[in-house]
Each structure stands twice: as C-alpha cells, then as structure tokens.
Amino acid sequence: PPGASGQPTVDADRRLEAERQRLAALEAEWEEKLRAAELELSVERAKMARERAQLEEMRVDVEAIRKASAAGPGPGAAAPGKPGGRNWLNKLGLSGGE
C-alpha cells in the first residue's frame, strides 16, 4: 500500500509511462522496418515480372523461329544447292535486273 506521501504510486506511474514510451518507440521502429521490407518486396516483384515478360517474349520468338525452320524455306528462298532464290520474280518479269 502506498505510504502517506503517495510516493510509491508516483514512482509506479513514472515507470509505466517510461515503459509506454519505450513500447511506442519500438512499435514505430518495427512499423518503419515493415514498410521498408514491403517496399523491397514490391521492387523485387516488379523486377521478377519484367524478367518473366522478357522470358516469355524470348520463348515466343524462339517458338516462331523453330516453326519457321521446321516449315522449310519460305518463298523466294534459294533451295540448297541452287543459286538465286528470286526466280519467281524473273518469271513474273519483275526481277528489276533488266
């Protein structure tokens, strides 16, 4: 029980207030750390999304090249062992060499 002067109650109040301030400071510190971590994660997610988009674009390009090479030479391409490759232009009279 507090004495006649009320001194123990004042000391307890001071200790409680100091503890509250310490806890508030810790809370603010951890909230700041959490914000920094969330920002770092957001930046990393954006970086990964860009890399994923680049990889997908490269995959599409490789697939197109693979399909084109599997389909054989396109129009106007020279067959292996044959010179030229623009004979169809000559046949139409559009060779431009005349």
C-alpha positions as CSV (number, residue, x, y, z in Angstrom):
1,P,0.0,0.0,0.0
2,P,1.2,3.5,-0.7
3,G,2.6,5.5,2.2
4,A,1.2,8.6,3.5
5,S,3.2,10.7,1.0
6,G,1.9,8.7,-2.0
7,Q,5.5,8.3,-3.3
8,P,5.2,4.6,-4.5
9,T,2.3,5.5,-6.7
10,V,4.2,8.3,-8.4
11,D,7.2,6.0,-9.0
12,A,5.0,3.3,-10.4
13,D,3.3,5.9,-12.7
14,R,6.7,7.1,-13.9
15,R,7.8,3.6,-14.6
16,L,4.6,2.8,-16.5
17,E,5.0,6.0,-18.6
18,A,8.6,5.2,-19.4
19,E,7.6,1.7,-20.4
20,R,4.8,3.0,-22.6
21,Q,7.2,5.4,-24.3
22,R,9.7,2.6,-24.9
23,L,7.0,0.4,-26.4
24,A,5.8,3.2,-28.6
25,A,9.3,3.8,-29.9
26,L,9.7,0.0,-30.6
27,E,6.4,0.0,-32.4
28,A,7.4,2.9,-34.6
29,E,10.7,1.3,-35.3
30,W,9.1,-2.0,-36.3
31,E,6.5,-0.3,-38.4
32,E,9.3,1.5,-40.3
33,K,11.2,-1.8,-40.8
34,L,7.9,-3.4,-42.1
35,R,7.4,-0.5,-44.6
36,A,11.0,-0.9,-45.8
37,A,10.6,-4.6,-46.2
38,E,7.2,-4.2,-48.1
39,L,8.9,-1.7,-50.4
40,E,11.8,-4.0,-51.1
41,L,9.4,-6.9,-51.8
42,S,7.4,-4.7,-54.2
43,V,10.5,-3.7,-56.1
44,E,11.6,-7.4,-56.3
45,R,8.2,-8.5,-57.5
46,A,8.3,-5.8,-60.3
47,K,11.8,-6.9,-61.3
48,M,10.6,-10.5,-61.5
49,A,7.6,-9.6,-63.5
50,R,9.8,-7.7,-66.0
51,E,12.1,-10.7,-66.3
52,R,9.2,-13.1,-66.7
53,A,7.8,-10.9,-69.5
54,Q,11.2,-10.8,-71.3
55,L,11.5,-14.6,-71.0
56,E,8.0,-15.1,-72.4
57,E,8.8,-12.8,-75.3
58,M,12.0,-14.7,-75.9
59,R,10.1,-18.0,-75.8
60,V,7.6,-16.8,-78.3
61,D,10.4,-15.6,-80.6
62,V,12.2,-19.0,-80.3
63,E,9.0,-20.8,-81.0
64,A,8.4,-18.7,-84.1
65,I,11.9,-19.4,-85.4
66,R,11.5,-23.1,-84.7
67,K,8.2,-23.2,-86.6
68,A,9.7,-21.2,-89.5
69,S,12.7,-23.5,-89.7
70,A,10.5,-26.6,-89.5
71,A,8.3,-25.4,-92.3
72,G,11.3,-25.1,-94.7
73,P,12.4,-22.2,-96.7
74,G,9.9,-19.5,-97.5
75,P,9.0,-18.1,-100.9
76,G,12.0,-16.5,-102.6
77,A,14.5,-18.5,-100.6
78,A,17.1,-20.4,-102.5
79,A,16.9,-24.2,-102.3
80,P,20.1,-25.8,-101.1
81,G,22.5,-26.2,-104.0
82,K,20.5,-23.8,-106.3
83,P,21.7,-20.3,-107.0
84,G,19.3,-17.4,-106.7
85,G,16.1,-17.7,-104.9
86,R,14.2,-14.9,-106.7
87,N,13.3,-16.9,-109.8
88,W,9.6,-16.2,-109.2
89,L,10.3,-12.5,-109.8
90,N,12.0,-13.4,-113.1
91,K,9.0,-15.5,-114.2
92,L,6.7,-12.5,-113.5
93,G,9.1,-10.1,-115.3
94,L,9.7,-8.2,-112.0
95,S,13.3,-9.0,-111.5
96,G,14.5,-5.4,-111.9
97,G,17.8,-6.6,-113.4
98,E,16.7,-5.5,-116.9
